[in-house]
Amino acid sequence: MEKIKSYQEDSEVQKNRWWILVSVAMFTFMSTLDSSIVNIALPTISKEMSVPMNQAEWVVSIYLMVVCACLLLFGKIGDSFGKIKVYRIGTVIFTIGSLLCGFNQSLSFLLFARVVQSIGASMTMATNSGMRAGAWCSRCLCLFRRDCWSWDWWIDLIKLFLVVYFLD
C-alpha cells in the first residue's frame, strides 16, 4: 500500500484548504439543520404515515444508532485510505440517503433511507475534524494547538455575542 502524504505535505490540499474548511462547515451546518428539522417534524411524520409516535421516533433513533456504530470504523478507514476520500464518499452517500428520504412511501422505507443517510453522515463526521486540522498548520489555527486550547471558549463567547446581536 502506498504511503499517504500528510495534508501539510500535499500541495493540492494546501492550495484548497479554504474550500476544505468551507465544505466541512457547510456540511456540518446542513446535517445539524437536517437533524433539527426531523426532530420537529416527528409529529407530522407520525400523523401522515399513520403510525404511533413511538414508531415514528425510530426515524431519529436509527440515525443516531448507525452513526455511533460506524464512527470509529470510518475514522480508521479514513486514517488508512485518506480522510478526504472517505469524506467525499460519505457526502455522496448522505445525499443519496437524503434523496431516498424525500421519496419515502412508508415508515420502513424511510428507516432504510435514514440508515443510508447515517452511514454517509458517520463517514463525514469521522473525518471532518482530521481534515480541518490537517489542512491547517498549528500556527495557522490556534484552535488545534495544545498550548492555546482555552481560546475555544473565548470563541464561543464571540459567537454568543453575535447571535444575541443578530437576534435582537
C-alpha positions in Angstrom: 0.0 0.0 0.0 1.2 3.5 -0.9 2.1 5.8 2.0 -0.4 8.6 2.2 1.2 12.1 2.4 0.3 14.3 5.3 -2.1 17.2 4.4 0.6 19.7 5.2 2.9 18.0 2.7 0.3 17.8 0.0 0.3 20.9 -2.1 -3.1 20.2 -3.6 -4.6 20.1 -0.1 -2.8 23.3 1.0 -4.0 25.1 -2.2 -7.6 24.1 -1.4 -7.6 24.4 2.4 -10.1 27.2 2.4 -12.5 25.1 0.3 -12.0 22.2 2.8 -12.9 24.5 5.7 -15.9 25.8 3.9 -17.1 22.4 2.8 -16.7 20.9 6.4 -18.5 23.9 7.9 -21.4 23.8 5.3 -21.9 20.0 5.7 -21.8 20.3 9.5 -24.4 23.0 9.3 -26.5 21.0 6.8 -26.5 17.8 8.8 -27.3 19.7 12.1 -30.2 21.5 10.4 -31.4 18.2 9.0 -31.5 16.6 12.4 -33.4 19.6 13.9 -36.0 19.5 11.1 -36.5 15.8 11.5 -37.0 16.2 15.3 -39.5 19.0 14.8 -41.3 17.0 12.1 -41.8 13.8 14.1 -45.5 14.6 15.0 -46.2 15.3 11.3 -44.4 12.2 10.2 -46.4 10.1 12.7 -49.7 11.6 11.5 -49.1 11.5 7.8 -47.7 7.9 7.9 -50.5 6.8 10.3 -48.0 5.3 12.7 -47.8 5.8 16.5 -45.3 8.3 17.8 -43.1 5.6 19.4 -42.6 4.1 15.9 -42.0 7.5 14.2 -39.3 8.2 16.8 -37.2 5.4 15.2 -36.6 7.9 12.3 -34.3 9.8 14.7 -33.1 6.8 16.8 -32.0 4.6 13.9 -29.9 7.5 12.5 -28.1 8.1 15.8 -27.5 4.4 16.4 -26.0 3.8 13.0 -23.8 7.0 13.2 -22.5 5.9 16.6 -21.9 2.3 15.5 -19.9 3.3 12.4 -18.0 6.3 13.6 -14.8 4.5 14.8 -14.8 2.2 11.7 -14.9 5.1 9.3 -12.3 7.0 11.3 -9.9 4.1 10.9 -10.8 3.7 7.2 -10.1 7.5 6.8 -6.7 7.0 8.5 -5.8 4.2 6.2 -7.1 5.3 2.8 -7.4 9.1 3.2 -9.8 11.3 5.1 -10.7 13.5 2.1 -11.6 10.4 0.0 -13.8 9.0 2.8 -15.4 12.4 3.4 -16.3 12.8 -0.3 -17.8 9.3 -0.5 -19.7 10.0 2.8 -21.1 13.2 1.4 -22.4 11.4 -1.7 -23.9 8.6 0.4 -25.5 11.2 2.7 -27.0 13.0 -0.3 -28.3 9.7 -1.8 -29.9 8.9 1.6 -31.5 12.4 1.7 -32.9 11.9 -1.8 -34.3 8.5 -0.7 -35.9 10.1 2.4 -37.7 12.6 0.1 -39.2 9.7 -1.9 -40.4 7.7 1.1 -43.6 5.7 0.8 -43.7 4.0 4.2 -42.0 4.1 7.6 -39.9 1.1 6.7 -38.6 2.7 3.6 -37.9 6.0 5.5 -36.0 4.0 8.1 -33.9 2.3 5.3 -33.2 5.7 3.8 -32.2 7.1 7.2 -29.7 4.2 7.6 -28.2 5.1 4.2 -28.1 8.8 5.2 -26.5 8.0 8.6 -23.7 5.9 7.0 -22.8 8.9 4.9 -23.0 11.2 7.9 -20.8 8.9 10.0 -18.2 8.9 7.2 -18.1 12.7 7.2 -18.2 13.1 11.0 -15.3 10.6 11.4 -13.1 12.5 9.0 -14.0 16.2 9.1 -12.0 17.2 12.2 -8.9 15.4 10.9 -9.3 17.1 7.5 -9.7 20.5 9.1 -6.8 20.1 11.5 -4.5 18.5 8.9 -5.1 21.1 6.2 -4.2 24.0 8.6 -0.9 24.1 10.3 -0.8 24.6 14.0 0.5 28.1 13.6 -2.5 29.0 11.4 -5.3 27.8 13.7 -4.7 28.2 17.4 -7.7 26.0 18.0 -5.6 22.9 17.2 -2.7 23.8 19.4 -2.3 22.3 22.8 -0.8 25.5 24.3 -3.8 27.7 23.5 -6.8 25.3 23.7 -8.6 27.7 26.2 -9.3 30.0 23.2 -12.0 27.7 22.2 -14.2 29.0 25.0 -13.4 32.6 24.2 -14.5 32.0 20.6 -17.8 30.6 22.0 -18.3 34.0 23.8 -17.8 35.8 20.5 -20.4 33.5 18.8 -22.8 34.2 21.6 -22.5 37.9 21.3 -23.0 37.7 17.5 -26.1 35.5 18.0 -27.6 37.9 20.6 -26.7 40.9 18.3 -28.4 39.4 15.3 -31.4 38.2 17.1 -32.1 41.5 18.9 
